[in-house]
């Protein structure tokens, strides 16, 4: 296994990115900063409409922003040279495949663009995932199209892989096959991966890091295990909860609805062994974090 | 000697690397996994469980630090040589305590009487002892 080069130059560097579809409405991305280091596997979490797809498209240079910059491998995303482009793999949310071509024709077409194209991998996955090779892509099921899109994105062994809801139309077996391929042949190569999905159990397995998109920014990015261990939900009389958070220098990640006079805070930091009797302190799961942070 | 296999639960507040560590500690304390027994490589286990390899290597490294696992150059990791047989009854009881503490807290929250909670625990202990969970 290649150890991730966490000290190496970032593969994605986004600074101050602002993007609005409608000039009068609040921007979808609002001064967003985000850095991905080589070998990081990051799960991107956000509610419906939070702008995950917009962010991933802007990251790839497919959308023009009003301001800010996106750099991939140290180059501006909008003007990547061919060799940098060939290092990227992308599985978009909807199928963007040519419906009239067959899988065989499609793969032959893409192969021409990439100096590094792993024919053995393509053949192996086409067989294992049972994709009809000579039927028009438009006639394939949603799951088959999605698997073909994944094969296309993995075929050239990218250094940066962007997955936008890659498993939405796969059944549980298809999802597990895909995750296994991701763990064993993509993550093990040291590939940088960004993965957006609402299936938190999948994310929990493969994403060592999680990033939460809220109000047009990355509100928080952290290794998931540290976040689970350092975060708890505290409920109790408002003054006591606030005092407790101050005393132990706990950061407030979210404030949630509570009864009058009470408060309910999601706090992160180093927790004392002895907790005050008057407060209800609960550990959190990834579902809870999603609720609190998106 | 039982084969070394792990089970993980997603959606838990316990990170996956901790789940792996706890399972290993319990099996070793029970004498079910013993000194010299080989562990799957990080790569094998991450593929089998479909979890990020760093999650596995984190669990292995921390357990190596505790002496529960031993690393051998170029060979699979093994259960540490100090763990030839089951831990003493007292040590094993200590290991069970946090889980029962949680169960006791929950029983109190649910307002279950002590006798009823004990009866349930006894029944669970006696249920189908040989079957894997």
Interface residues (C-beta under 8 A of the other chain):
Chain A: X1 X4 X41 X176 X179 X180 X183 X184 X187 X188 X200 X201 X204 X205 X206 X207 X208 X224 X225 X228 X229 X283 X284 X285 X286 X287 X288
Chain B: X8 X10 X11 X12 X13 X14 X15 X16 X17 X18 X42 X43 X46 X47 X49 X50 X51 X52 X53 X54 X55 X58
